[in-house]
Structure formats: structure tokens, C-alpha cells
């Protein structure tokens, strides 16, 4: 039996596997290849949509399906199809109107499972397109025919971010949805009950591996439920304080080959799966 047989490692991308310049260190890539060669399953679970992670997928070469949409989808790149996906009710579009009535300048995008539409552009959405390279498809939410995956608000400052989150929580239908801050300037509406831990659970079901045999690694608020769901939750040193608090183990930063460090810790017995 290989040393990492039937173990799953799932990592977040930005701020965790990826360095600040969006590169992946050779140390991390070599460690991932070693982990997979010894029987382990390696993949990533991200807030990004599957359709614009192809470049990262090719660089990492995960040997398991990837989680996307902040836990709302599980995608198999080898078959180019979703294994599972959650759908956001179209009525969630009314929350866009609710936000824009009070905060008329914030950016809004609607993600389907195959495209990103920009309901309203702002400086955050401009930055987003520069970072991701996605096209500027402008369309109002009520004109989008495909199923919704999530809604994303672009908010450039902390005061407005807090006010928008509070405003959404006050909506009469707020309990029908999930809300998460996925990045410094991004706040999202997801289907009710959806978080990154959901994608991890679906992955375990797909591979037939107990969730107790998983390691999840992350740095931001949207990673917390994934870390809590995993057998071992790991926060990188640059993680937000609340993420570190939710983790079982804290490793080095994303600039110091964090994934390689976690795999080494597993191999040398520093990381031990709990017995439940």
C-alpha cells in the first residue's frame, strides 16, 4: 500500500497555493507530484468558476475533480463536465435590486455555470477582469436565461462592505440564501446551505473516501467551512485570524511553499488524522 493511499488534500488557490504574483512554486509542484505518486488525491476548491481555471488546472494537474463556485460545483476537467452543481434561484436577482437601491454604485456580476455576466460595472469589476481575463459580458440579471450559480458584489472599501452585508442580512428572504465574503472586495450570494465544505463532501462521496481522511488548506473567510469539514483543517500563516481560529494546524505562508510543507508534515507524522 502506498503511503498516501486514499487521502485527499484540497487547497484554496489565491493566498494559499498561489503566491501573490499568482505563480506556483516548484517546491509545491514537486510535492504535489510526490503525493499523487504515493496514492494521494490532490485537488483545489475555489470560489472561481470552473470555466476560467483551465490554466491553473494544467499547471497543477490534480488527479481528482475540482471544487468551484465556493463549493457550489464539482467539475471533472478530464470529461469537461460537472459531476454536481447547485443552482441559485432566479428570485435572488431581486436582492441585486435591493442592494442597488441603497448602494447604487457597487459592481454586480451574475455567474452562471459557464459564463460571467456583469449586471453593473465599477472599479472592482474592472480589476476583476484584469486579473482573470474574462470578457466584459454586460447583461441585466433579468435578461440572463441560464441557471444562476452565484451573485457577486464588488465593494472597494470596508465601510461599504460591512453595510452591504448588513443590508442583505435584513432582506425578508435572506434566510433562503447563503452569504460569504470571498475576497477583500467581493461579497457573494450562494444557494442556501452551500459552502466549500459541500464540494469537499461531494468529492468524498464521488471517490468513496471518508471525509475524515481529508486535509483542507485555506486562508480566507470562505475557506472556514471547508477547514471545519475536513479531517484536518490547515490555515496558512497569512490567513485571516478567524480562519486560523477555525484550523487544526497552522503552516507557513503562501510565499513559503505551504502545500509542500503540509505534505511533508503528513509524511513525517507531524499531521495525524483524528480518530472519530
Secondary structure, DSSP 8 states (H G I E B T S, - for coil): --TTTT-EEEE-TBTTTB-TTS---HHHHHHHHHHHHTT-EEEEB-SS-GGG-HHHHHHH--SS-EEEGGGTEEEETTTTEEEEE--B-GGGHHHHHHHHHH-TT-EEEEEESS-EEEEE--HHHHHHHHHH-----B--GGG--S-EEEEEEE--SHHHHHHHHHHHHTSTTGGGEEEEEEETTEEEEEETT--HHHHHHHHHHHHT--GGGEEEEE-SGGGHHHHHHSSEEEE-TTS-HHHHHH-SEE---GGGTHHHHHHHHHHTTSS-----
